[in-house]
Each structure stands twice: as C-alpha cells, then as structure tokens.
Amino acid sequence: MKISIDTSSIPKNSPALLQNFVKKCLLSLLSLETIELLNTKLANLNKQGIKYIEDRKCNFDVEIGRNMLRDFDKNNIENFILWSGDSDFADPIFQLIQDKKKVFLFATTREVSYELNELNIPIFDIKKIKEFICWSKEIPQDIRNKIDI
C-alpha cells in the first residue's frame, strides 16, 4: 500500500499527515513544535523525491479463503470452521454454501462484517464459547436450529 507523505498541500503546523502514522491519543500530546519538526522532516523527504512510503499489506485472509476452497476441491472437506468476522471471507464462504458445505463462524458478534451476516451461517460469539464446547443438549435452541443437532 502506498501512503502519501506529500506535505505540499498542508500547513506546517497541521497533524493531517501525521495522523496516518501516529495514534490520536499520542498525537494530541505532541507540542506544536514537535508537529512542525515532523512535518519539516517529511518535507525534506519530499525534496529528495520521496512523496509516499510503501507499507506491505499481508494477504493472509486471501490465502485462508483460497485454502478453504482448495481443501473442498481436493480433500472433499464437508465442514469448515472460520475464526474471523472479516468480509474478505464472504466470497469463499458463499461458494462453500453454494456447494452445500457447512460453514461455522466464530467471532466477536459485534465485529462480524455485514457481508458475512448476510450469508445466514451459524455465528458463535467467541465471548460465549460455552455454547459450542458444551454437551449438545446444553446448546440453546436457536443455535441448535442452525447447526442441525
């Protein structure tokens, strides 16, 4: 990912660029002189021709999704359990559902993406893990209905 450090459009005392790199709680503690110093350093980099920095983004979610589909294709896996609420998994999970596979999601309920919620798969709130690891007769009925016990 390319992140701009181009200072040409911001005032010297502006934290606009710095907030891309420094958490707000720390940025609020920095003096005006410190902000100006950091912006001067960025401007010096600009004079050297450096207008952005590259931050490598991990594609781990993509690799997991790809491996889920490969396991289905090559190893005839029938049930998939995913510990994430990230929308990156919506497409591979949708494909698995289309192929009549069972998919179970473990995540913090309030942090499950809209795309995954729309797939109507069983979502287990990791804060309530007991619902999954207890005896089947102890699982609440609404969860039992989703997982065909």
C-alpha positions as CSV (number, residue, x, y, z in Angstrom):
1,M,0.0,0.0,0.0
2,K,1.3,3.4,-0.9
3,I,0.8,6.0,1.9
4,S,1.3,9.7,0.9
5,I,3.8,11.8,2.8
6,D,3.4,14.7,0.4
7,T,3.5,17.9,2.5
8,S,2.8,20.3,-0.3
9,S,-0.9,20.8,0.5
10,I,-0.8,21.0,4.3
11,P,0.3,23.8,6.6
12,K,3.5,23.2,8.6
13,N,1.6,23.0,11.9
14,S,-1.1,20.5,10.6
15,P,-1.2,17.0,12.0
16,A,-3.1,15.8,8.9
17,L,-0.3,13.6,7.5
18,L,1.0,12.5,10.9
19,Q,-2.4,11.1,11.9
20,N,-1.8,8.4,9.3
21,F,1.2,7.1,11.4
22,V,0.7,8.3,14.9
23,K,-2.3,7.3,17.1
24,K,-4.6,10.2,18.0
25,C,-4.0,9.7,21.7
26,L,-0.3,10.3,21.2
27,L,-0.7,12.9,18.6
28,S,-2.8,15.0,21.0
29,L,0.1,15.0,23.5
30,L,2.7,16.3,20.9
31,S,3.6,20.0,21.1
32,L,3.1,22.3,18.1
33,E,6.9,22.5,17.7
34,T,7.1,18.7,17.5
35,I,4.4,18.5,14.8
36,E,6.2,21.3,12.9
37,L,9.5,19.4,13.2
38,L,8.0,16.1,12.0
39,N,6.3,17.9,9.0
40,T,9.7,19.5,8.2
41,K,11.3,16.1,8.2
42,L,8.6,14.9,5.8
43,A,9.1,18.0,3.6
44,N,12.8,17.2,3.5
45,L,12.0,13.7,2.3
46,N,9.7,15.3,-0.4
47,K,12.7,17.4,-1.6
48,Q,14.6,14.1,-2.1
49,G,11.8,12.9,-4.3
50,I,10.1,10.7,-1.7
51,K,6.3,11.5,-1.8
52,Y,5.0,8.3,-0.3
53,I,6.0,5.3,1.7
54,E,5.1,1.7,1.0
55,D,3.6,-0.4,3.7
56,R,3.3,-4.1,2.9
57,K,-0.1,-5.5,3.4
58,C,-0.5,-9.1,4.5
59,N,-2.8,-11.2,2.3
60,F,-3.3,-13.8,4.9
61,D,-7.1,-13.6,4.7
62,V,-6.9,-14.2,0.9
63,E,-4.7,-17.2,1.5
64,I,-7.0,-18.7,4.1
65,G,-10.0,-18.3,1.8
66,R,-8.1,-19.9,-1.1
67,N,-7.1,-22.8,1.1
68,M,-10.7,-23.4,2.2
69,L,-11.8,-23.7,-1.4
70,R,-8.7,-25.9,-2.3
71,D,-9.5,-28.2,0.7
72,F,-13.0,-28.6,-0.5
73,D,-11.9,-29.3,-4.1
74,K,-9.0,-31.6,-3.4
75,N,-9.8,-33.1,0.0
76,N,-13.5,-33.3,-0.1
77,I,-13.9,-31.4,3.2
78,E,-17.6,-31.1,4.3
79,N,-17.4,-28.8,7.3
80,F,-15.5,-25.5,7.6
81,I,-14.9,-23.5,10.8
82,L,-13.6,-20.0,10.5
83,W,-12.4,-17.8,13.4
84,S,-12.9,-14.4,11.8
85,G,-15.6,-11.8,11.1
86,D,-13.7,-10.2,8.2
87,S,-15.6,-9.5,5.0
88,D,-12.7,-10.9,3.0
89,F,-14.1,-14.3,3.6
90,A,-17.6,-13.6,2.2
91,D,-16.9,-14.9,-1.3
92,P,-15.2,-18.2,-0.4
93,I,-17.8,-18.9,2.2
94,F,-20.6,-18.1,-0.2
95,Q,-19.0,-20.6,-2.7
96,L,-18.9,-23.2,0.0
97,I,-22.5,-22.7,0.9
98,Q,-23.5,-22.9,-2.8
99,D,-21.6,-26.2,-2.9
100,K,-23.8,-27.4,0.1
101,K,-20.9,-27.4,2.6
102,K,-21.5,-26.5,6.3
103,V,-19.7,-23.3,7.5
104,F,-19.4,-22.2,11.0
105,L,-18.1,-18.8,12.1
106,F,-16.5,-17.9,15.4
107,A,-16.1,-14.2,16.0
108,T,-17.0,-11.4,18.3
109,T,-20.6,-10.9,17.3
110,R,-20.4,-7.1,17.1
111,E,-17.4,-7.3,14.8
112,V,-18.8,-9.6,12.2
113,S,-19.0,-7.9,8.8
114,Y,-22.2,-7.1,7.1
115,E,-21.3,-9.4,4.2
116,L,-20.8,-12.4,6.5
117,N,-24.0,-11.7,8.4
118,E,-25.9,-11.7,5.2
119,L,-24.8,-15.3,4.4
120,N,-27.0,-16.6,7.3
121,I,-24.4,-19.0,8.6
122,P,-24.2,-20.0,12.3
123,I,-22.1,-17.4,14.1
124,F,-20.8,-18.3,17.5
125,D,-19.8,-15.4,19.7
126,I,-16.4,-16.2,21.0
127,K,-17.3,-14.5,24.2
128,K,-19.9,-17.2,24.7
129,I,-17.7,-20.2,23.6
130,K,-19.6,-22.4,26.1
131,E,-22.4,-22.7,23.5
132,F,-20.0,-24.6,21.2
133,I,-18.0,-26.7,23.6
134,C,-20.8,-27.9,25.9
135,W,-22.9,-31.0,25.5
136,S,-25.4,-30.7,22.6
137,K,-28.4,-30.8,25.0
138,E,-27.0,-27.7,26.6
139,I,-26.8,-25.7,23.4
140,P,-29.6,-23.1,23.2
141,Q,-32.4,-24.0,20.8
142,D,-31.8,-21.0,18.4
143,I,-28.2,-22.3,17.9
144,R,-29.3,-25.9,17.7
145,N,-31.7,-25.0,14.8
146,K,-28.8,-23.5,12.8
147,I,-26.4,-26.5,13.2
148,D,-28.8,-29.4,12.8
149,I,-28.1,-31.3,16.0
